[in-house]
């Protein structure tokens, strides 16, 4: 179970718990969309509605990595003593907590009432937030439940549990795999895996990806002074995985990462853009879109991109 200290920390960061391991938290971009009409870059890149996105996790306190750049709380444990919520309990609980979290925006005159009502009925589930979701034992059933209810799903994973990805009866609408290091040496230092053979497991995941019938995105989280550069090595990994999109994104000095990083570790958007240009050139991909405020660039084949929306 979540320790009392960890639970206090999560509540302080405005996580709302569902069972022992589930949680939901409003994304920064939810407020931006409701109050200022500014969408998340994922709305522009992939066609979701920012204000109807449910940012949640089935494994808030469970992760097998301790990535130095991660803004999440690192007081992770394991499933020992935890009662994982069943898929229906998890989804219903997250939607209920989301409604509580957005309730205060109703009285804000800057918030469009129709958009607020839509925010109470999410149609997109971002299975990310905190922890490693592929460690949740009912992941496939949860994704299937979301789809039966007419909701799209984005699954974000560190790629360390290929057996889970390979055994999903229902695949997410979009599968994000974070590849935050170009080689094993940097991977061990930056991602700090807590499980054995994590690099080999990630390579197994990358080899598995071409066989999965879903939209695959490889994300390269770029940390200045750590993993920015090495374009040729990243290209080899991207070539192995054959993703529809590659998403280089700059590290941001926020949250718990401030205990481990400095402002100097944040690459500029120009740094991210130059990295992206070199990778795109090597992979014969197009630089499709970019968002400077999120320090992110989307790479892909322009013809494939037409299928996204």
N, C-alpha and C positions, 0 to 999 in steps of 0.2 A: 504494500500500500504506500501511498504518498506519505512521507514523514510529516509531522506537524509543522516543522520548520519550512519544508519545501512547499507545503500547502499554503502557509502564510505568505510565502514569497509569490506564489502563483496568484493568489487573491489580490495581493498588492499590485500586481501587474495586470489586473482586471481579467484574469482567466475565470471562466465559470465552469465548474466541474460537472461531469455527467458520469455517475458511478465512480469506481476507483481510478480508472485510467482515461476516460474520455474528457474532452474539454473543448470549449469554444471561446473565441476572443475576437472582438471587432478589429478588422484591419484598419490601418491608418487611412486607406483609400476609401473605406466606407464613409467615414466622416467627410472626406474631401468631396465625394460624389453627392452626398445628401445635402451638404451645406453650400458647397461652392460649385457643384456641377463638374468637377474634375475627375475623370475616370482613372482607374489603375491602368498601367501599360498593358495588362493582359486583356483588357477590353479592346484596346486598339489592335493588339497583335492577334488575338485568338477569338474575338467576338463575343465574350461573355458580358453580362451586365454586372458591373462592379457592385452596385447597391443590392443585387440579389445573390451575392456570393456568400456562402456559409464557410467561414474559415474555421476548421476544426481539426481535432486529432483524436484517434482512438487510443493513443499511447503517450499521453502527456508527460509521464514520468519515466519513460523507458526509451533509452537510446543506447546503441552499442558503439557510438562515436563520441568524441569530445572535441569537435572541430573548434579550433581557436577562434575562427571568425564568426561563429554562431552567436546570434543575439539572444538565443533562448537561455533559460535558466539551466545550469548544469548539475542540478541536484538530482540526477537520474538514478534509478535503482534497477529493479527487474520486475518481473511479474510475480515474484514470490509473495504470497499473501494477498495478492490483488484479485479482485473479482471483476473481470473484464465485462463491460456491458454487452448484452446481446445486440445484434444489429438494429432491431426496431427500437429498443430502449435508447441506444446511442443516437440514432437519427432523430427520434422524437424529442429526446432530451436536449440535443444541440439546437434544434429549431426553437424549442420553448425558451432556452436561455438566450438565443439570438434575439427573440422578440423582447425579452426584458432589456437587453443591452441597447436596442434601438428605440426603446419606448420614450426616452427623454428627448429625442429629436422631434417628436410630434409637436411640441410647443414652440419650436424654434421657427420664427417667421421666415427664415431663409430656406427652410426645407419644404420642398413641394409635397403637398399632402398625398398625391397619387404615388409619388416615388417612395414615400414613407410606407404606404400600404404595401407596395411591391417588396420593399425590404423585409417585411414581415413574412413574406412567402418566397423564400430562396429557391432558385431553380438551378443553382450551380454549387457543388460541394468541393471545396479545396481541402483535400485530405493531406494536411501538412502541419503547419503551425508549430508543433514541438514534438520531439521524440521521433522514433522510426516506425512508420505505420505498417511496414511489412512484418513487424513482430506481433501485430494484433492477429489473433488466431481466426477471426471471422471476417477477414478483409474481403474475400471474394463475395461472401453473402451480403456484406454491407454495400459493396458497389452495386450488386444486382438489385438490392432494395432501392437504392437511390434511382437507378435507371427505371425500375418499375413505376416509380412515382414521377417520372418525367424530368428528372434532374440529371444534368451532366456532371461528370466527375473529373477532377484533376488530381492525380496521385503523385506526390513528390517523395522520392526515395533516395537513399544513399547508395543503393545498388548492392548492398552487402548480403541480401537474402535471395539469391536467384531462384531457389527452390519454390519460394512463395510466388514470385512473378510467373514462373513457368507453370504453376499449378492453378492459377486463377481461372475459374470457369467463366467469369465475367471480367473482361478487361476494362480499365477506366477509359473515359473518353480521350483523355490525354495523359501520357505517362512521362513525367519529368524524372530524369536520372541526373543527379549531381555528380559531375566529374571535376573535382576541385584541385586536382594535382596531375601533372603530366607524367609522373613516374613514381615508383614505389617509395623511393627515399623521401621525396617531398610529401607524399601521401601520409607516411607514418608520422612525420613531424607536424604536419598541419591539421590532419583530420583525427589524429590520435585514436585509432581504432581500439576498442576494448575487447573485441572478439578475434580469435585466431584466423590467419589466412585471409584477412579482409581484402587485401589487394587482389588476390587470386579470385575471390568471390566477385569482386567488382568486374574483373576481366571476364568471368563467366557470364555475368549479367550483360555486358556489352556484346558478347558473342550471341547471346540469346535474343537480343532486341530485334534483329531483322526478321525473326520468325513470329513476332507478336503482331497481331492484326489490330493495331491501334496507332494513334498519332503519338510519335515519340519525339521528345525534346531532350537534348543533352544540354545541361547548364554548366558553364564554367564560371564558378565564383572566383573572381580575380582579386587577389590581395597584393598590394604593392609591397615590394621587398620580400615576397614569398613565392608566388606562383605566376606572376605576370611575365609573359614571355614564353619560351619553350614552344613556340607555335608548331614546329615540326612534330614534336612529340604529341601534342594535343590532336593534331591532324591524324596521326596514326590511330589514336583511340576513336576519333569520330568516324574514320573510315571503317573500322571494325564494327561499329554500332549501326551504321547506316540510318541515322535518325532523319525524320522529315525536316526538323529544325535544329539549329545550334544556337544557344542563347548565352553569349558572354555577358556577364553582369558584374559590375564593380561592387566590392565589399563596402558596406556603410558602417561607420563607427557609431553604433547604437547598442542599446540593451546590455546584456551580460558580456558581450565581446569587449566592452571597454575595460574589463578587468585584465584582458590579455593582449589587446592591440592598442595602437595609438592612432591619432588623426592622420599621421603620415602613411599609414597602411591603406588609406583610401585612394584608389586610383581616380584620376579625373575622367570625365566622359571622353576626352580626347585620347587618353591612354586606352580605354576600353575600345574606342572606335578604331584605333590603329591596330590593336591586337585582332579585332574582328576583320579588318580589311585584309590582313595577312592570311588569316585562317580561311576566309572566303575565297581568296585568290588561289590558295593551294587546293581547296576542295571544289573549285569551279562552282561556287555558290554565289548568290546575290545577297547584298546587304539590303534586306527587305524593308525594315523599319528600325527606328531608334527612338529612345526617350531619354533626353539629357537629364531630366530631374530624377530618373531612376537609374541612370548610368548603365543602360542596357541596350543591346543591339540584337536584332533578330536576323539570323542567316538562314537561307533556304533557297530552293529552286523556285523562281517566280511562278512557274506553272503549277507547282504543287500548292503554293500558297493560296491559290484561288479556291482550293477545296476547303479551306479552314472555315470560312464564314458560310 
